[in-house]
Amino acid sequence: MPKLKTKKGAAKRFKVTARGKVKRRKAFKSHILTKKSSKRKRNLRKPGYVSPSEEKNVKKMLPYS
């Protein structure tokens, strides 16, 4: 069995936690932050998790994590 290549774009965006969940960054936090409330920006800091339906696809892109 040959070695599998990691999709580098996915490796930069996702991390697999110790329990096997896939962590991701939340969207809408890059610019135009003046229009967003403090509460909304604070909640965007917390990590999001990939939905169970998409988790299988992401893990396939990260074979050794």
N, C-alpha and C positions, 0 to 999 in steps of 0.2 A: 504494500500500500504506500503510495507516494505521500510526501508531506503536503499538507493543504496550506494554501496561501490565505492570510487574513485580508479582508477588505479594509484597506487603510482608512478610507472615509468613515467606515463604521467604527473602527477602533478609536478614532478621534472623538466620536460623538457619544458612544455608549460605554458603560462599565458594568460588569457583572458583579453583583454583591455576593457575599459569603453564602447567602441562602439561595442564590441562583436567580434572583430577580434581575432585570435589566434596568439600570438607572439611565436617565437621560436629562438633558437640560430643557427648561421650559422655553417656549417661544415668546415672542413679543417683548424681549428685554434688551434689545440691542440699541435702539435709538428712539427719538421722540418720547423721552421719559417725562417731559414737563406736563403732558396731558394726562398722565396716569397718576392715580392717587397713591399715596404712600402705602396704604394697605395692600393695594394691588401689586406694587413693586416689591414689597416685603414678601408676599406670597409667591412671587415669581422666583425668589432666591432659593426656595426649597427645591430639592430634586423631584423630578417627576419620574414615573415608572412607565415602561412600555406596557401596553395592554397585552393580556395573555394571548390574544389572537395573533398579534404581531411578534411576540416574544420568540417563537420558533424560528421565524425568518431572520431575526437579528442574531440569534445564537448560531445560526448556520454561517453567517458572515464572520463570526468570531470563533473559529474552531478550537482555539486553545485557551479560552478564558473560562 
